[in-house]
Amino acid sequence: MKKYILFFKKGILVSLVILSVVILFYFFYYNQQYEWNSSELRINWMYTISFFILFFYSLSFLIDTNIFYNIFLMIIILGTPLWIIIYILELFEFEPIFWNWYTIREIATIFCISILSPGLTLSFIKYIKINSNEDKKRKVFRKYHIHEGFVGIIFILNALFLWVLRYVMIQHKILKNELRIYLAIDMILLFLFLFSGSFLIFRDRRDFIRLKFIEKRHNDDYTNVSSVFNPINSESSKFFKSPRLLLHPFGILINSISVNLLIHGTDFLPEIVFNINNEILVLIGVILCFIAGGMLGIDWYRIFAKLYPNLYQEFKQILNDLKK
């Protein structure tokens, strides 16, 4: 049975890769045919962005998570500088000779933004694993532990500041058009802070509800030790439980939509088709980003189990010992 499932997954994967090549070909072709800001070009954008959201979303479940994470790093490391460099060349009106800079830049942008949600989710889980070792001193300043919910609040406040900054920037035509790279960077940072803040608040939701932000701890507060997480007791074991409902697949998909609403706006959902202006789309993107971050923060343990199955079994045994 496993062989048939593996064969089925490979078939879907090959089909998606072939389809992605076809989509990119038509994206490049129609970018040469249509005028800038034409309705046809915006609809072409919508189809292309929507496809690659689903492509990378499906890819994150079809292949090994560590392989997907490496693909994410490669796209971000190569695509982000390419996007910035080509934008600067266009700003100084360097004309391409053999290829279309605009199309290459847009493809790099689509790749980076579409893979951002699943890749960023895996990055958070890896960060949790790396920084939860007892040798990291549990993020304690002397004997005081700062809860993740408190850090999440700070991130949300930073996101609100960037949202206000964005509103100020779009009032100036030069920042909205010629120097729009600053607006794009502001929106990316807004997404990162908003998603991170929501993730941390909902992951630490039990202490957040009780308003436990800073806590004095002692070494004898813990009774069990694992090779990954800090020593834990029966109270902190509640932190490592998954909700009854499966949330993370929906959280990743919603987050992918939210980041594209924030960055691409009416290119993702063209105003001429849906009759929604860009500011409403940005507001919807902000709301969806916060919801998605919360869903992933609540269901983070299931992702951890998939990413680190051996460590998950070890930790599961510790929890069983605590119950006894």
FENBEL-V147157 format. One line per field, one symbol per residue. ss: DSSP state (a for helix, b for strand, c for the rest). phi: phi as a letter, one per 30 degrees, with the letter a starting at -180 (. if undefined). burial: # if it has 16 or more other C-alpha atoms within 10 Angstrom, else .. Layout:
ss->???
phi->???
burial->???
This chain:
ss->caaaaaaaaaaaaaaaaaaaaaaaaaaaaaaaacccccaaaaaaaaaaaaaaaaaaaaaaaaccaaaaaaaaaaaaaaaaaaaaaaaaaaacccccccccaaaaaaaaaaaaaaaaaaaaaaaaaaaaaacccaaaaaabbccbbbcaaaaaaaaaaaaaaaaaaaaaacccaaaacccaaaaaaaaaaaaaaaaaaaaaaaacaaaaaccccbbbccaaaccbcccccccbcccaaaaacccccccaaaaaaaaaaaaaaaacaaacccaaaacccaaaaaaaaaaaaaaaaaaaaacaaaaaaaacaaaaaaaaaaaaaaac
phi->.dddddddddddddddddddddddddddddddccdeidddddddeeddddddddddddddcdcedddddddedddddddddddddddddddchdddccacdeddddddddedddcdddddddddddddddccddddihhcchccccddeddddddddddddddddddddddcddddcdcddddddddddeddddddddeddddcddddddhccbbdbbdddcbbbbdcddebbddddddcbcddddcddddddddddddddddchdddbeddcchbddddddddddddddddedddddcddddddddbdddddddddddddddd
burial->........#...#..#...#..#...##..#.......########.#############.#..#..##..##.##..##.##..##.............#.####################.###....###....#......######.##.##.##..##..#..#.....##...##.##.####################.##...##..............######.....##......###.#####################......#..##..##.##################.##..##..#..##.....
